[in-house]
């Protein structure tokens, strides 16, 4: 099978995107997805995303982790598929699309995508960390010497040690100023550190507000792959109108035999 694909990245979080409106891509083929995401034998990516037709919205986003398994919401992937949809002519500058966690609104201006994330009704504060779900589960923990931290090693310990087989994404955070944070993220499914994680960035912003590390509702996040912003409203511990803002860039397109 000759497969046409597009490669996109959002702050270094990279994805293989496929136009699957004709339903030609074989579903639930874990080995095929893992092969396409493999950086040595395939195209190479943190995940694979299918753009499909949807009765409720402009299009549907189906997301797979690089291990080949279909997964929960991916914020950077959501921003990239909006840019992809515009390139295909599916949308213009405003869109509503469907994902595993429901409908998302987004706007795109040049390469800047503003993506509405889900509302978050519960943020759990623990002794050493905060846990919440922003479309994917996230552990948020402030650490010292973030630059020197072995994220792959320490992230795996927490991912499996606290959360078991199902796991959670693990975010390590260092405050920069009153509304800016540096983060590094271990992603389940990738089972390694990634340069950026959109739902993780969103989780860090809300967690830092919940823990009263910041009183701001417009948060700047520095990831290993670039800068993102998160805005939100909070009322009695519930977070609404949550937006993830940042660039999504086309890298290249090609064909691969598989």
One Martini backbone bead per residue (centre of mass of N, CA, C, O) as a GRO file, in nm:
protein
  258
    1UNK     BB    1   0.094   0.037   0.024
    2UNK     BB    2   0.030   0.370  -0.061
    3UNK     BB    3   0.113   0.646   0.157
    4UNK     BB    4  -0.010   0.952   0.234
    5UNK     BB    5   0.167   1.222   0.401
    6UNK     BB    6   0.200   1.440   0.691
    7UNK     BB    7   0.415   1.680   0.852
    8UNK     BB    8   0.399   1.793   1.194
    9UNK     BB    9   0.457   2.074   1.432
   10UNK     BB   10   0.445   2.150   1.800
   11UNK     BB   11   0.693   2.238   1.978
   12UNK     BB   12   0.829   1.944   1.877
   13UNK     BB   13   0.560   1.801   1.840
   14UNK     BB   14   0.527   1.518   1.636
   15UNK     BB   15   0.334   1.437   1.323
   16UNK     BB   16   0.130   1.213   1.156
   17UNK     BB   17  -0.077   1.299   0.876
   18UNK     BB   18  -0.410   1.181   0.766
   19UNK     BB   19  -0.631   1.153   0.502
   20UNK     BB   20  -0.947   0.977   0.606
   21UNK     BB   21  -1.222   1.034   0.438
   22UNK     BB   22  -1.209   0.738   0.276
   23UNK     BB   23  -1.128   0.497   0.465
   24UNK     BB   24  -0.818   0.358   0.405
   25UNK     BB   25  -0.724   0.331   0.685
   26UNK     BB   26  -0.633   0.096   0.901
   27UNK     BB   27  -0.778  -0.006   1.180
   28UNK     BB   28  -0.612  -0.100   1.460
   29UNK     BB   29  -0.296  -0.090   1.354
   30UNK     BB   30  -0.040  -0.104   1.555
   31UNK     BB   31   0.206  -0.174   1.375
   32UNK     BB   32   0.173   0.049   1.165
   33UNK     BB   33   0.189   0.295   1.350
   34UNK     BB   34   0.464   0.226   1.477
   35UNK     BB   35   0.619   0.230   1.210
   36UNK     BB   36   0.557   0.527   1.122
   37UNK     BB   37   0.685   0.643   1.407
   38UNK     BB   38   0.951   0.539   1.345
   39UNK     BB   39   1.284   0.682   1.336
   40UNK     BB   40   1.429   0.440   1.163
   41UNK     BB   41   1.188   0.282   0.973
   42UNK     BB   42   1.019   0.535   0.936
   43UNK     BB   43   0.920   0.857   0.978
   44UNK     BB   44   0.858   0.991   1.251
   45UNK     BB   45   0.693   1.018   1.578
   46UNK     BB   46   0.472   1.082   1.852
   47UNK     BB   47   0.231   1.060   1.632
   48UNK     BB   48  -0.097   0.974   1.495
   49UNK     BB   49  -0.328   1.137   1.255
   50UNK     BB   50  -0.671   1.142   1.177
   51UNK     BB   51  -0.875   1.269   0.915
   52UNK     BB   52  -1.231   1.293   0.944
   53UNK     BB   53  -1.542   1.258   0.911
   54UNK     BB   54  -1.830   1.455   1.048
   55UNK     BB   55  -2.159   1.516   1.161
   56UNK     BB   56  -2.098   1.753   1.396
   57UNK     BB   57  -1.850   1.859   1.216
   58UNK     BB   58  -1.580   1.929   1.021
   59UNK     BB   59  -1.414   1.708   1.195
   60UNK     BB   60  -1.208   1.424   1.281
   61UNK     BB   61  -1.003   1.311   1.556
   62UNK     BB   62  -0.744   1.056   1.540
   63UNK     BB   63  -0.537   0.922   1.803
   64UNK     BB   64  -0.191   0.807   1.811
   65UNK     BB   65   0.053   0.665   1.948
   66UNK     BB   66   0.376   0.544   1.891
   67UNK     BB   67   0.279   0.245   1.994
   68UNK     BB   68  -0.026   0.226   1.830
   69UNK     BB   69  -0.228   0.348   2.029
   70UNK     BB   70  -0.511   0.463   2.110
   71UNK     BB   71  -0.592   0.786   2.247
   72UNK     BB   72  -0.604   1.062   2.393
   73UNK     BB   73  -0.576   1.375   2.408
   74UNK     BB   74  -0.402   1.619   2.187
   75UNK     BB   75  -0.303   1.940   2.180
   76UNK     BB   76  -0.086   1.962   1.956
   77UNK     BB   77  -0.246   1.786   1.759
   78UNK     BB   78  -0.489   1.977   1.743
   79UNK     BB   79  -0.332   2.211   1.617
   80UNK     BB   80  -0.227   2.053   1.367
   81UNK     BB   81  -0.507   1.968   1.244
   82UNK     BB   82  -0.598   2.253   1.184
   83UNK     BB   83  -0.372   2.317   0.980
   84UNK     BB   84  -0.439   2.077   0.795
   85UNK     BB   85  -0.733   2.152   0.726
   86UNK     BB   86  -0.655   2.414   0.585
   87UNK     BB   87  -0.470   2.291   0.366
   88UNK     BB   88  -0.718   2.109   0.250
   89UNK     BB   89  -0.994   2.298   0.274
   90UNK     BB   90  -1.196   2.235   0.515
   91UNK     BB   91  -1.104   2.514   0.624
   92UNK     BB   92  -1.032   2.822   0.745
   93UNK     BB   93  -1.024   2.999   1.055
   94UNK     BB   94  -1.273   2.831   1.162
   95UNK     BB   95  -1.358   2.571   1.413
   96UNK     BB   96  -1.517   2.244   1.457
   97UNK     BB   97  -1.415   1.950   1.639
   98UNK     BB   98  -1.368   1.604   1.684
   99UNK     BB   99  -1.298   1.408   1.976
  100UNK     BB  100  -1.257   1.192   2.235
  101UNK     BB  101  -1.352   1.456   2.436
  102UNK     BB  102  -1.490   1.614   2.203
  103UNK     BB  103  -1.554   1.932   2.135
  104UNK     BB  104  -1.365   2.177   1.933
  105UNK     BB  105  -1.241   2.494   1.926
  106UNK     BB  106  -1.092   2.702   1.654
  107UNK     BB  107  -0.814   2.910   1.551
  108UNK     BB  108  -0.643   3.055   1.252
  109UNK     BB  109  -0.327   3.247   1.217
  110UNK     BB  110  -0.152   3.130   1.010
  111UNK     BB  111   0.031   2.940   1.262
  112UNK     BB  112  -0.179   3.029   1.479
  113UNK     BB  113  -0.329   2.838   1.746
  114UNK     BB  114  -0.658   2.837   1.896
  115UNK     BB  115  -0.747   2.605   2.156
  116UNK     BB  116  -1.011   2.443   2.288
  117UNK     BB  117  -1.054   2.306   2.585
  118UNK     BB  118  -1.155   2.142   2.838
  119UNK     BB  119  -1.319   2.131   3.107
  120UNK     BB  120  -1.230   2.163   3.466
  121UNK     BB  121  -1.366   2.030   3.774
  122UNK     BB  122  -1.092   1.874   3.876
  123UNK     BB  123  -0.832   1.934   4.129
  124UNK     BB  124  -0.575   1.746   4.272
  125UNK     BB  125  -0.426   1.784   4.590
  126UNK     BB  126  -0.118   1.698   4.696
  127UNK     BB  127   0.169   1.700   4.868
  128UNK     BB  128   0.370   1.686   4.579
  129UNK     BB  129   0.107   1.713   4.390
  130UNK     BB  130  -0.088   1.731   4.085
  131UNK     BB  131  -0.417   1.624   3.962
  132UNK     BB  132  -0.537   1.599   3.614
  133UNK     BB  133  -0.783   1.644   3.341
  134UNK     BB  134  -0.721   1.764   2.983
  135UNK     BB  135  -0.789   1.479   2.811
  136UNK     BB  136  -0.547   1.399   2.991
  137UNK     BB  137  -0.350   1.266   3.222
  138UNK     BB  138  -0.195   1.465   3.504
  139UNK     BB  139   0.120   1.516   3.649
  140UNK     BB  140   0.222   1.777   3.887
  141UNK     BB  141   0.572   1.886   3.955
  142UNK     BB  142   0.785   2.041   4.155
  143UNK     BB  143   1.132   2.124   4.081
  144UNK     BB  144   1.467   2.100   4.102
  145UNK     BB  145   1.680   2.113   3.858
  146UNK     BB  146   1.543   2.061   3.570
  147UNK     BB  147   1.785   2.042   3.366
  148UNK     BB  148   1.906   1.771   3.531
  149UNK     BB  149   1.677   1.593   3.486
  150UNK     BB  150   1.565   1.255   3.459
  151UNK     BB  151   1.280   1.214   3.296
  152UNK     BB  152   1.264   0.920   3.205
  153UNK     BB  153   1.317   0.794   3.485
  154UNK     BB  154   1.122   0.959   3.674
  155UNK     BB  155   0.865   0.930   3.504
  156UNK     BB  156   0.842   0.619   3.511
  157UNK     BB  157   0.812   0.587   3.812
  158UNK     BB  158   0.540   0.745   3.830
  159UNK     BB  159   0.370   0.620   3.605
  160UNK     BB  160   0.385   0.327   3.750
  161UNK     BB  161   0.392   0.368   4.068
  162UNK     BB  162   0.108   0.529   4.084
  163UNK     BB  163  -0.072   0.442   3.795
  164UNK     BB  164   0.018   0.206   3.644
  165UNK     BB  165  -0.078   0.077   3.349
  166UNK     BB  166  -0.237   0.326   3.249
  167UNK     BB  167  -0.143   0.587   3.358
  168UNK     BB  168   0.059   0.895   3.329
  169UNK     BB  169   0.144   1.198   3.284
  170UNK     BB  170   0.461   1.379   3.340
  171UNK     BB  171   0.522   1.691   3.518
  172UNK     BB  172   0.790   1.918   3.529
  173UNK     BB  173   0.847   2.212   3.742
  174UNK     BB  174   0.955   2.568   3.691
  175UNK     BB  175   0.963   2.869   3.806
  176UNK     BB  176   1.013   3.204   3.674
  177UNK     BB  177   0.741   3.357   3.735
  178UNK     BB  178   0.417   3.459   3.799
  179UNK     BB  179   0.344   3.350   3.463
  180UNK     BB  180   0.604   3.147   3.439
  181UNK     BB  181   0.696   2.819   3.297
  182UNK     BB  182   0.897   2.537   3.325
  183UNK     BB  183   0.891   2.231   3.124
  184UNK     BB  184   0.877   1.866   3.161
  185UNK     BB  185   0.780   1.563   2.968
  186UNK     BB  186   0.621   1.254   3.029
  187UNK     BB  187   0.494   1.017   2.794
  188UNK     BB  188   0.259   0.820   2.746
  189UNK     BB  189   0.324   0.585   2.477
  190UNK     BB  190   0.615   0.695   2.437
  191UNK     BB  191   0.806   0.653   2.691
  192UNK     BB  192   0.904   0.963   2.710
  193UNK     BB  193   1.043   1.242   2.632
  194UNK     BB  194   0.911   1.547   2.523
  195UNK     BB  195   0.919   1.868   2.390
  196UNK     BB  196   0.593   1.849   2.405
  197UNK     BB  197   0.262   1.912   2.579
  198UNK     BB  198  -0.053   2.029   2.562
  199UNK     BB  199  -0.203   1.901   2.808
  200UNK     BB  200   0.036   1.963   2.998
  201UNK     BB  201   0.040   2.267   2.980
  202UNK     BB  202  -0.249   2.300   3.078
  203UNK     BB  203  -0.212   2.157   3.351
  204UNK     BB  204   0.002   2.346   3.469
  205UNK     BB  205  -0.159   2.607   3.472
  206UNK     BB  206  -0.391   2.501   3.658
  207UNK     BB  207  -0.217   2.390   3.892
  208UNK     BB  208  -0.075   2.661   3.969
  209UNK     BB  209  -0.340   2.801   4.041
  210UNK     BB  210  -0.454   2.602   4.250
  211UNK     BB  211  -0.173   2.622   4.429
  212UNK     BB  212  -0.092   2.938   4.431
  213UNK     BB  213   0.160   3.017   4.246
  214UNK     BB  214  -0.069   3.163   4.083
  215UNK     BB  215  -0.307   3.443   3.980
  216UNK     BB  216  -0.312   3.390   3.691
  217UNK     BB  217  -0.495   3.351   3.349
  218UNK     BB  218  -0.209   3.402   3.189
  219UNK     BB  219   0.005   3.157   3.065
  220UNK     BB  220   0.350   3.082   3.045
  221UNK     BB  221   0.518   2.824   2.847
  222UNK     BB  222   0.824   2.644   2.869
  223UNK     BB  223   0.957   2.433   2.646
  224UNK     BB  224   1.183   2.244   2.474
  225UNK     BB  225   1.022   2.344   2.187
  226UNK     BB  226   0.877   2.602   2.327
  227UNK     BB  227   0.608   2.836   2.320
  228UNK     BB  228   0.321   2.877   2.537
  229UNK     BB  229  -0.036   2.931   2.596
  230UNK     BB  230  -0.272   2.997   2.875
  231UNK     BB  231  -0.626   3.029   2.911
  232UNK     BB  232  -0.872   3.129   3.175
  233UNK     BB  233  -1.140   3.034   3.395
  234UNK     BB  234  -1.236   3.077   3.746
  235UNK     BB  235  -1.486   2.886   3.957
  236UNK     BB  236  -1.480   2.720   4.232
  237UNK     BB  237  -1.241   2.524   4.096
  238UNK     BB  238  -1.339   2.582   3.803
  239UNK     BB  239  -1.254   2.531   3.452
  240UNK     BB  240  -1.291   2.765   3.184
  241UNK     BB  241  -1.208   2.870   2.887
  242UNK     BB  242  -0.979   2.685   2.764
  243UNK     BB  243  -0.659   2.786   2.615
  244UNK     BB  244  -0.443   2.690   2.349
  245UNK     BB  245  -0.135   2.863   2.243
  246UNK     BB  246   0.015   2.816   1.910
  247UNK     BB  247   0.223   2.680   1.692
  248UNK     BB  248   0.171   2.522   1.359
  249UNK     BB  249   0.382   2.311   1.149
  250UNK     BB  250   0.481   2.248   0.842
  251UNK     BB  251   0.720   2.020   0.697
  252UNK     BB  252   0.606   1.758   0.522
  253UNK     BB  253   0.560   1.546   0.236
  254UNK     BB  254   0.455   1.198   0.145
  255UNK     BB  255   0.558   0.857   0.070
  256UNK     BB  256   0.470   0.516   0.177
  257UNK     BB  257   0.550   0.185   0.217
  258UNK     BB  258   0.305  -0.074   0.382
   0.00000   0.00000   0.00000
